């Protein structure tokens, strides 16, 4: 089980990444329109794998790709929707769905 401190650190890291993405959303939109958004995914995969290795996370060798794949898809949709939701809303959505899924029929 994750501690409150770990949860807060994770959310803050996610917020920082989303703020940076929002700041560069026009560049990301250009990547999307040129079908080059995989460049963003490749960069983020590499960074997250390195982070997992440096911190000794050993859940599965596929875990960083699972996390990044979901974040990639959510963040690309968010950018395509012109970042309508706040960074906090997207952070809460992502975190809640990734770590505490509550599906409503």
Backbone bond lengths (Angstrom), bond angles and torsions (degrees), N, CA, C in turn:
res aa  C-N    CA-C-N  psi(-1)  N-CA   C-N-CA  omega(-1)  CA-C   N-CA-C  phi
1 X - - - 1.448 - - 1.528 109.08 -
2 X 1.307 116.31 139.57 1.456 121.63 -177.39 1.520 110.33 -81.91
3 X 1.328 115.50 140.85 1.458 119.71 177.83 1.525 109.31 -78.57
4 X 1.330 115.63 161.99 1.464 120.55 178.15 1.529 110.40 -58.71
5 X 1.322 116.51 -37.04 1.472 121.03 179.44 1.528 110.97 -65.61
6 X 1.324 117.46 -42.33 1.465 121.45 178.17 1.527 110.90 -64.17
7 X 1.309 115.90 -42.10 1.466 120.49 178.77 1.517 110.14 -61.39
8 X 1.315 116.82 -46.63 1.469 120.56 -179.06 1.525 111.09 -64.40
9 X 1.326 117.28 -40.88 1.472 121.00 177.88 1.522 111.09 -62.40
10 X 1.323 116.47 -42.29 1.458 121.11 178.92 1.523 110.71 -63.35
11 X 1.330 116.30 -45.72 1.464 119.94 179.97 1.526 111.20 -64.26
12 X 1.308 118.15 -39.79 1.466 120.84 179.33 1.525 110.99 -65.37
13 X 1.321 116.92 -40.35 1.467 120.38 177.08 1.525 110.66 -63.02
14 X 1.318 115.51 -42.26 1.455 120.42 178.59 1.522 111.08 -64.69
15 X 1.323 117.12 -42.87 1.474 120.76 177.69 1.523 110.48 -60.29
16 X 1.328 116.94 -44.45 1.465 120.77 179.34 1.529 110.88 -58.71
17 X 1.333 116.24 -44.43 1.465 120.35 -179.91 1.526 110.91 -64.87
18 X 1.330 117.27 -40.73 1.468 120.24 -179.26 1.524 111.93 -70.69
19 X 1.327 117.31 -36.28 1.470 119.59 175.45 1.529 109.96 -61.96
20 X 1.328 116.76 -43.19 1.471 120.61 178.71 1.526 110.41 -63.41
21 X 1.326 116.97 -41.46 1.461 120.67 178.70 1.523 110.70 -64.33
22 X 1.325 116.91 -43.40 1.465 120.76 179.79 1.527 110.67 -62.52
23 X 1.321 116.27 -39.16 1.467 121.14 179.37 1.530 110.98 -61.90
24 X 1.315 116.63 -33.04 1.470 122.17 -177.44 1.525 111.92 -107.01
25 X 1.335 117.98 23.48 1.468 120.42 -173.33 1.523 113.36 -60.29
26 X 1.335 118.66 -32.19 1.469 119.38 179.96 1.524 110.95 -67.60
27 X 1.317 116.80 -37.01 1.471 120.31 176.32 1.527 109.74 -67.16
28 X 1.321 116.16 -41.18 1.463 120.35 179.02 1.526 109.92 -64.33
29 X 1.329 117.20 -39.03 1.465 120.07 177.39 1.529 110.79 -61.92
30 X 1.322 117.00 -37.25 1.467 120.36 176.43 1.527 110.98 -65.04
31 X 1.337 116.37 -41.38 1.466 119.60 176.16 1.531 110.52 -60.10
32 X 1.333 115.97 -43.22 1.464 120.40 -179.79 1.523 110.37 -63.31
33 X 1.323 116.82 -46.11 1.472 119.59 -178.00 1.526 111.70 -65.86
34 X 1.321 117.36 -26.56 1.472 121.24 177.95 1.533 111.51 -92.53
35 X 1.329 116.94 5.25 1.464 122.93 -179.15 1.528 111.14 59.10
36 X 1.332 115.91 38.98 1.465 121.71 179.89 1.528 112.30 -117.66
37 X 1.328 116.43 17.03 1.465 119.02 -178.42 1.524 112.63 -63.46
38 X 1.339 116.66 -17.94 1.462 119.62 176.67 1.530 111.25 -59.45
39 X 1.343 117.13 -24.28 1.465 120.30 178.21 1.534 110.43 -61.85
40 X 1.327 116.08 -40.66 1.462 122.09 176.24 1.530 109.37 -64.14
41 X 1.327 117.00 -45.89 1.458 121.21 -179.75 1.526 110.96 -62.10
42 X 1.317 117.77 -44.96 1.469 121.01 179.19 1.523 111.10 -60.21
43 X 1.322 116.95 -44.84 1.463 121.58 179.26 1.526 110.43 -60.66
44 X 1.325 116.86 -47.56 1.460 121.22 -177.54 1.534 111.34 -68.60
45 X 1.325 117.66 -38.18 1.474 119.93 175.93 1.518 110.80 -58.87
46 X 1.317 116.35 -47.83 1.459 121.05 -179.43 1.524 111.00 -60.01
47 X 1.339 116.78 -44.86 1.462 120.98 -179.20 1.527 111.36 -64.51
48 X 1.324 117.24 -41.57 1.464 119.77 -177.16 1.531 111.27 -72.66
49 X 1.315 117.77 -38.60 1.465 120.17 176.54 1.525 108.91 -60.66
50 X 1.318 116.88 -44.17 1.465 120.90 178.87 1.531 110.41 -61.17
51 X 1.336 116.27 -43.08 1.459 120.62 178.84 1.530 111.05 -61.53
52 X 1.321 117.18 -44.71 1.465 120.94 178.72 1.523 110.40 -60.58
53 X 1.333 116.97 -43.77 1.465 120.81 -179.43 1.525 111.60 -65.58
54 X 1.330 117.09 -44.07 1.463 121.49 -178.72 1.526 112.29 -65.26
55 X 1.324 116.77 -32.84 1.457 120.54 -177.80 1.526 113.36 -95.37
56 X 1.321 117.04 1.23 1.453 121.14 175.76 1.517 115.05 71.39
57 X 1.334 116.96 24.72 1.460 119.58 176.98 1.526 108.24 -72.64
58 X 1.318 116.90 125.97 1.462 120.62 -174.39 1.521 112.85 -126.95
59 X 1.309 118.11 27.53 1.462 120.74 -179.34 1.527 109.19 -56.80
60 X 1.288 116.64 -55.43 1.468 123.17 178.58 1.524 107.61 -165.94
61 X 1.288 116.21 150.39 1.469 118.41 177.55 1.521 111.33 -67.17
62 X 1.324 117.45 -14.30 1.457 121.71 179.55 1.529 113.09 -92.57
63 X 1.309 117.43 -10.91 1.473 121.21 -176.25 1.522 113.87 -55.71
64 X 1.336 119.36 -48.24 1.471 117.19 -178.64 1.521 112.59 -60.86
65 X 1.320 116.90 -32.54 1.468 120.26 179.84 1.530 111.07 -72.92
66 X 1.306 116.29 -33.30 1.468 120.98 175.49 1.528 109.78 -63.81
67 X 1.333 116.12 -50.16 1.463 120.49 -179.92 1.524 111.13 -61.13
68 X 1.324 115.73 -46.80 1.456 118.89 -175.55 1.516 112.29 -72.14
69 X 1.310 117.57 -34.34 1.466 119.92 177.98 1.519 111.24 -61.55
70 X 1.313 116.41 -43.84 1.468 118.87 179.18 1.520 110.73 -69.54
71 X 1.330 117.82 -41.50 1.463 119.97 178.62 1.523 110.93 -64.88
72 X 1.318 117.11 -39.99 1.459 121.19 178.30 1.527 110.66 -57.68
73 X 1.322 116.45 -51.03 1.461 119.67 -177.73 1.524 112.41 -64.46
74 X 1.302 117.29 -43.43 1.471 120.14 178.59 1.526 110.03 -64.40
75 X 1.321 117.25 -45.69 1.468 119.69 -176.51 1.529 112.11 -68.36
76 X 1.333 117.74 -34.99 1.463 119.54 177.53 1.531 110.63 -65.88
77 X 1.324 117.28 -41.47 1.465 120.49 176.48 1.522 110.77 -63.94
78 X 1.310 116.48 -39.94 1.469 121.95 179.59 1.527 110.03 -61.70
79 X 1.325 117.27 -45.76 1.473 121.16 178.63 1.528 110.07 -64.15
80 X 1.330 117.17 -44.01 1.463 120.06 179.72 1.531 111.54 -63.61
81 X 1.327 116.95 -26.46 1.470 121.33 175.10 1.529 111.10 -89.75
82 X 1.332 115.94 17.87 1.465 123.54 176.71 1.531 113.06 60.35
83 X 1.314 116.27 32.74 1.470 122.60 176.92 1.534 111.43 53.57
84 X 1.330 115.63 44.11 1.467 120.98 -177.36 1.528 112.43 -61.09
85 X 1.322 115.99 -41.42 1.465 119.13 178.33 1.523 109.64 -80.00
86 X 1.301 115.97 154.65 1.467 120.15 178.61 1.525 109.80 -71.84
87 X 1.319 115.40 160.98 1.462 120.65 175.85 1.529 109.40 -58.16
88 X 1.303 117.33 -40.74 1.472 120.76 179.11 1.526 110.81 -61.46
89 X 1.335 117.84 -43.89 1.469 120.50 179.65 1.527 111.29 -61.45
90 X 1.317 116.67 -44.26 1.466 120.32 -179.52 1.525 110.18 -68.01
91 X 1.327 116.91 -41.58 1.462 120.83 177.83 1.527 110.41 -59.73
92 X 1.313 116.89 -48.70 1.467 120.60 179.90 1.524 111.15 -62.49
93 X 1.339 116.39 -43.36 1.461 120.55 178.67 1.524 110.32 -58.94
94 X 1.323 116.31 -51.50 1.464 120.85 -177.17 1.517 110.59 -61.72
95 X 1.310 116.17 -49.87 1.458 120.18 -177.22 1.527 110.93 -61.90
96 X 1.328 116.78 -47.12 1.470 120.48 -179.02 1.522 111.80 -61.67
97 X 1.327 117.24 -40.47 1.459 120.03 -178.98 1.527 112.30 -74.67
98 X 1.297 116.62 -31.09 1.454 119.54 -178.16 1.525 111.57 -79.21
99 X 1.331 116.52 -40.84 1.458 119.82 -172.55 1.526 114.37 -108.89
100 X 1.308 117.44 -16.46 1.465 119.53 -176.77 1.530 109.06 -150.29
101 X 1.319 115.69 66.70 1.461 120.95 -173.94 1.523 110.91 -63.16
102 X 1.324 114.19 126.83 1.456 121.12 176.07 1.519 107.00 -127.90
103 X 1.309 116.93 91.77 1.447 120.60 -178.34 1.526 109.85 -85.08
104 X 1.302 114.84 133.21 1.469 121.05 -179.80 1.521 107.82 -110.61
105 X 1.348 117.98 128.26 1.467 119.37 -179.00 1.516 112.25 -67.47
